[in-house]
């Protein structure tokens, strides 16, 4: 049986309405494209992408920084408590065949660096302008680009 492709969506734990809307749209599009969505499992962009993916019938996985599954946002289907703090960022990006970065935060920047170092394609929506990150204009383009990588 073929495994479903995995796309990580990374972004800040605090997101304004516009950023949350974009992340939710990315989640919906990824789920409709058959991808499993992986994230850090908490609030902000992470909650929005999970909300969008679950609304579209998708699967969501959250790698949590602490030990408590209950800390996950309500739309994380599989919560993985790591007890690793920010170290869980490695798990988020290494679990995925592609990464979509939505917004800016220092944690997001660290995850971008980890993904690029691992050779994982990163698509950026309103995020850091870093060599190697492929900027996309909107949520649909972000999801489409990531899905093109995971569905060769």
N, C-alpha and C positions, 0 to 999 in steps of 0.2 A: 504494500500500500504506500502510495506517495505521501510524503509529509507536506503539510501546508507551509507556505513560506512565512517567515517571521520578519516583521519590520518594527524597529524601535522608534518611538516618538519621544523626543526629549525636549525639555523646556522648563522654564521657571515654575516654582511652586506658587508664585503669585502671578495672576494673569488678569489684565483688564478685560472688559467685555469683548473687545475686538479680537484680542489674542485668543481668548477662550473660544470664540465663535470659529476662528480659523482652525484651531486644534480639533474642535468637535467635527468640523467638516472633513479634516484629514482622516480622523478615525472612521467616520462613515464610509468614505471612499475606499480606504484600505480594507475594511471589512467586506464591502461589496465586491472588492477585487479578490477576495479569498485569503487575505493575509491575517495572520495572528498578530495582534498588537501587543508589544512589550513596552513597559515604561517603568518609572520609579515608584508608581503606585500611590502617590499622595495627591495633593491638591493642585490647583492652578491648571497649567497645560496638561498635566498628567490626568487629572480628573476629567477635563474636557475631552481629551482624546478617547478615554475609556467610555465616556458617556456616548459619544458619537459611534464608536465601534459596536457597543452593546445594542444601541438603538437600531443598528443595521444587521443585528444578528451575529455579530462577530465575537471572537474569543479574545479576552484580555488577560495579560499576565502582568503582575506588579512585583518587582523586586524591591522590597521594603528595607529601609536603612536600619530599622530596629528589630526587636524580637516579637512584636505583637501584631498578629494578623489583623486584628480589629482596627489597626491604624490605617488600613488601606481605604481608598475612596470606595464608595458603594458600587461602582461599576467595574471594579477589578474582579474578574471571575476566579482567577487563581492567584492568591496572595502568597508570596514567598518571603517570609521574614528572614533576613540575612544576618542581622546583628553586626553588620559591617559598616554602618554609617555611610559616609560618602563613598566608601570602597565598593558599595553595591553598584556604582556607576559602571564599573568594569563588566559586571554581569549583564547589565542592561544592554550595552553596546555589543558585547561578544555573543549574545544570544541571537543577534539579528543579522540578516543578509544585507540590509540597507537601514539607514538611519535618516529620519526626518527631524530636523531641529526647528522648533517653532518658538521664536522669541529669544530674548537674551537674559542670561544669568550666568554667574561664574560657574555654577554647576553644569550648565549647558555647555559652556566653553570647554570645561574639563572633559565632558563626554564627547564633544566634537573631536578634541585632540586624541582621546583614546580610540575612537572609531577610525580616524584618519591613520593613526599609527598602525592599526590592525589591517589597513587596506580596505575597510568597509566604506562603500560610497555614502556620502552625506549630502543631503539636499536641504537647503536652508530657506526658511520662510520668515522674513523679518528677524533674522538672526545675525550673529557675528559675521563680519566680512573677513574670512580666513581663507588663505590659499588652500585649495582642495575642496572647499564647500561649494557645491553647485547651487547658486541662487535660483529660486523659482518665484514666480510672481504671485501665486495664490495657492489655496489649499488643493484645488483640483490638480494643478500642475505638480505639486509636491507628491501627492499620492500616486499620480500617473507615473512620474519618474521613478519612484521607489518600486512600484509594481513592475515596471519594465525591467528593472534589475533582478528582481526575485522571480520573475516569470520569463526566463530567457527564451 
